[in-house]
Amino acid sequence: MKSIVLIGYMGSGKTTVGRQLALALGRTFYDLDWYIEMRYHRSVAQIFAERGEDGFRELERNMLHEAAEFEDIVLSCGGGTPCFFDNMEYIRSVSESIYLKATPEVLAQHLQMGKVERPLIKGKSPEELLEYIRTTLAQREHFYMQAKHIVDVTLLDNYDKLQTSVQIIRKELNL
């Protein structure tokens, strides 16, 4: 069976939803950033620092092609993954792609609560963060909207709503 690939802006819940979806479907869950870190024995932040964004994006593309070939998995991609090279076209060709869509305000709220260090937003004030999200989301939305399925996760703020999102995705995929 085709893999399921979750895309969307950082903070949209790709990893959280992906874990629960994989559990509900009896599939293995992969987070592309974690997969990269495991394969290269470095954090994404370290890879960014050593190779710059261009070097990271090239490595990310190669790892996407490797991981997306696995069968019966749920894969969450980094927020920028679909926006570089032919990644979105590739994702669409090998998987059921799902865009987890949320408003800039909700994304900012999730990112401020999150514990993961994200190189692209490190050191930004709440106002700078919201403006950064609005700007980059506007640039990326074109790629995200190419997903085969779009699920609104704006209200993904508790366990029941997480389970509702999983059920919506299952219904959308007829699983």
Contacts in CASP RR format, 6 or more apart in sequence:
PFRMAT RR
TARGET T0000
AUTHOR 0000-0000-0000
METHOD contacts of the structure
MODEL  1
MKSIVLIGYMGSGKTTVGRQLALALGRTFYDLDWYIEMRYHRSVAQIFAE
RGEDGFRELERNMLHEAAEFEDIVLSCGGGTPCFFDNMEYIRSVSESIYL
KATPEVLAQHLQMGKVERPLIKGKSPEELLEYIRTTLAQREHFYMQAKHI
VDVTLLDNYDKLQTSVQIIRKELNL
1 71 0 8 1.000
1 72 0 8 1.000
2 71 0 8 1.000
2 94 0 8 1.000
2 95 0 8 1.000
2 96 0 8 1.000
3 68 0 8 1.000
3 69 0 8 1.000
3 70 0 8 1.000
3 71 0 8 1.000
3 72 0 8 1.000
3 73 0 8 1.000
3 74 0 8 1.000
3 75 0 8 1.000
3 94 0 8 1.000
3 95 0 8 1.000
3 96 0 8 1.000
4 21 0 8 1.000
4 25 0 8 1.000
4 27 0 8 1.000
4 73 0 8 1.000
4 74 0 8 1.000
4 75 0 8 1.000
4 95 0 8 1.000
4 96 0 8 1.000
4 98 0 8 1.000
4 169 0 8 1.000
4 173 0 8 1.000
5 68 0 8 1.000
5 74 0 8 1.000
5 75 0 8 1.000
5 76 0 8 1.000
5 77 0 8 1.000
5 91 0 8 1.000
5 94 0 8 1.000
5 95 0 8 1.000
5 96 0 8 1.000
5 97 0 8 1.000
5 98 0 8 1.000
6 14 0 8 1.000
6 17 0 8 1.000
6 18 0 8 1.000
6 21 0 8 1.000
6 74 0 8 1.000
6 75 0 8 1.000
6 76 0 8 1.000
6 77 0 8 1.000
6 98 0 8 1.000
6 100 0 8 1.000
7 14 0 8 1.000
7 77 0 8 1.000
7 78 0 8 1.000
7 79 0 8 1.000
7 81 0 8 1.000
7 82 0 8 1.000
7 88 0 8 1.000
7 91 0 8 1.000
7 97 0 8 1.000
7 98 0 8 1.000
7 99 0 8 1.000
7 100 0 8 1.000
7 143 0 8 1.000
7 144 0 8 1.000
7 147 0 8 1.000
8 14 0 8 1.000
8 77 0 8 1.000
8 78 0 8 1.000
8 79 0 8 1.000
8 82 0 8 1.000
8 99 0 8 1.000
8 100 0 8 1.000
8 101 0 8 1.000
8 140 0 8 1.000
8 144 0 8 1.000
9 79 0 8 1.000
9 102 0 8 1.000
9 107 0 8 1.000
9 133 0 8 1.000
9 136 0 8 1.000
9 137 0 8 1.000
9 140 0 8 1.000
9 144 0 8 1.000
10 78 0 8 1.000
10 79 0 8 1.000
10 107 0 8 1.000
10 111 0 8 1.000
10 118 0 8 1.000
10 120 0 8 1.000
10 121 0 8 1.000
11 102 0 8 1.000
11 107 0 8 1.000
11 110 0 8 1.000
11 111 0 8 1.000
11 114 0 8 1.000
12 79 0 8 1.000
12 100 0 8 1.000
12 101 0 8 1.000
12 102 0 8 1.000
12 107 0 8 1.000
12 110 0 8 1.000
12 153 0 8 1.000
13 76 0 8 1.000
13 100 0 8 1.000
13 110 0 8 1.000
13 153 0 8 1.000
13 156 0 8 1.000
14 31 0 8 1.000
14 76 0 8 1.000
14 77 0 8 1.000
14 78 0 8 1.000
14 79 0 8 1.000
14 100 0 8 1.000
15 31 0 8 1.000
15 76 0 8 1.000
16 156 0 8 1.000
16 162 0 8 1.000
17 76 0 8 1.000
17 100 0 8 1.000
17 153 0 8 1.000
17 156 0 8 1.000
17 162 0 8 1.000
17 165 0 8 1.000
17 166 0 8 1.000
17 169 0 8 1.000
18 29 0 8 1.000
18 74 0 8 1.000
18 76 0 8 1.000
19 29 0 8 1.000
20 162 0 8 1.000
20 163 0 8 1.000
20 165 0 8 1.000
20 166 0 8 1.000
21 27 0 8 1.000
21 29 0 8 1.000
21 74 0 8 1.000
21 166 0 8 1.000
21 169 0 8 1.000
21 170 0 8 1.000
22 28 0 8 1.000
22 29 0 8 1.000
22 73 0 8 1.000
22 74 0 8 1.000
23 29 0 8 1.000
24 166 0 8 1.000
24 170 0 8 1.000
25 74 0 8 1.000
25 170 0 8 1.000
25 175 0 8 1.000
27 72 0 8 1.000
27 73 0 8 1.000
27 74 0 8 1.000
28 70 0 8 1.000
28 72 0 8 1.000
28 73 0 8 1.000
28 74 0 8 1.000
29 73 0 8 1.000
29 74 0 8 1.000
29 75 0 8 1.000
29 76 0 8 1.000
30 67 0 8 1.000
30 70 0 8 1.000
30 73 0 8 1.000
30 74 0 8 1.000
30 75 0 8 1.000
30 76 0 8 1.000
31 75 0 8 1.000
31 76 0 8 1.000
32 60 0 8 1.000
32 63 0 8 1.000
32 64 0 8 1.000
32 67 0 8 1.000
32 75 0 8 1.000
32 76 0 8 1.000
32 77 0 8 1.000
32 78 0 8 1.000
32 81 0 8 1.000
33 44 0 8 1.000
33 78 0 8 1.000
35 63 0 8 1.000
35 66 0 8 1.000
35 67 0 8 1.000
36 44 0 8 1.000
36 47 0 8 1.000
36 59 0 8 1.000
36 60 0 8 1.000
36 63 0 8 1.000
37 43 0 8 1.000
37 44 0 8 1.000
39 63 0 8 1.000
40 47 0 8 1.000
40 59 0 8 1.000
42 50 0 8 1.000
43 117 0 8 1.000
44 56 0 8 1.000
44 119 0 8 1.000
45 117 0 8 1.000
45 119 0 8 1.000
47 55 0 8 1.000
47 56 0 8 1.000
47 59 0 8 1.000
48 56 0 8 1.000
48 119 0 8 1.000
49 119 0 8 1.000
51 59 0 8 1.000
57 80 0 8 1.000
57 84 0 8 1.000
57 85 0 8 1.000
60 78 0 8 1.000
60 81 0 8 1.000
60 84 0 8 1.000
61 84 0 8 1.000
61 85 0 8 1.000
61 87 0 8 1.000
64 77 0 8 1.000
64 81 0 8 1.000
64 87 0 8 1.000
64 90 0 8 1.000
64 91 0 8 1.000
65 90 0 8 1.000
67 73 0 8 1.000
67 75 0 8 1.000
68 75 0 8 1.000
68 90 0 8 1.000
68 91 0 8 1.000
68 94 0 8 1.000
68 95 0 8 1.000
69 94 0 8 1.000
75 95 0 8 1.000
77 91 0 8 1.000
79 140 0 8 1.000
80 140 0 8 1.000
81 87 0 8 1.000
81 91 0 8 1.000
82 88 0 8 1.000
82 91 0 8 1.000
82 140 0 8 1.000
82 143 0 8 1.000
82 144 0 8 1.000
82 146 0 8 1.000
82 147 0 8 1.000
83 139 0 8 1.000
83 140 0 8 1.000
83 143 0 8 1.000
88 97 0 8 1.000
88 143 0 8 1.000
88 146 0 8 1.000
91 97 0 8 1.000
91 147 0 8 1.000
92 146 0 8 1.000
92 147 0 8 1.000
92 148 0 8 1.000
96 148 0 8 1.000
96 149 0 8 1.000
96 173 0 8 1.000
97 146 0 8 1.000
97 147 0 8 1.000
97 148 0 8 1.000
97 149 0 8 1.000
98 147 0 8 1.000
98 148 0 8 1.000
98 149 0 8 1.000
98 150 0 8 1.000
98 151 0 8 1.000
98 169 0 8 1.000
98 172 0 8 1.000
98 173 0 8 1.000
99 144 0 8 1.000
99 145 0 8 1.000
99 147 0 8 1.000
99 149 0 8 1.000
99 150 0 8 1.000
99 151 0 8 1.000
100 151 0 8 1.000
100 153 0 8 1.000
100 165 0 8 1.000
101 144 0 8 1.000
101 150 0 8 1.000
101 151 0 8 1.000
101 152 0 8 1.000
101 153 0 8 1.000
101 154 0 8 1.000
102 110 0 8 1.000
102 152 0 8 1.000
102 153 0 8 1.000
102 154 0 8 1.000
102 156 0 8 1.000
103 154 0 8 1.000
104 130 0 8 1.000
104 133 0 8 1.000
104 134 0 8 1.000
104 137 0 8 1.000
105 130 0 8 1.000
106 154 0 8 1.000
106 155 0 8 1.000
106 156 0 8 1.000
107 133 0 8 1.000
107 137 0 8 1.000
108 126 0 8 1.000
108 129 0 8 1.000
108 130 0 8 1.000
108 133 0 8 1.000
111 118 0 8 1.000
111 121 0 8 1.000
111 129 0 8 1.000
111 133 0 8 1.000
112 126 0 8 1.000
112 129 0 8 1.000
120 132 0 8 1.000
120 136 0 8 1.000
121 129 0 8 1.000
121 132 0 8 1.000
124 132 0 8 1.000
149 169 0 8 1.000
149 172 0 8 1.000
149 173 0 8 1.000
151 165 0 8 1.000
151 168 0 8 1.000
151 169 0 8 1.000
151 172 0 8 1.000
153 165 0 8 1.000
155 161 0 8 1.000
156 162 0 8 1.000
156 165 0 8 1.000
END
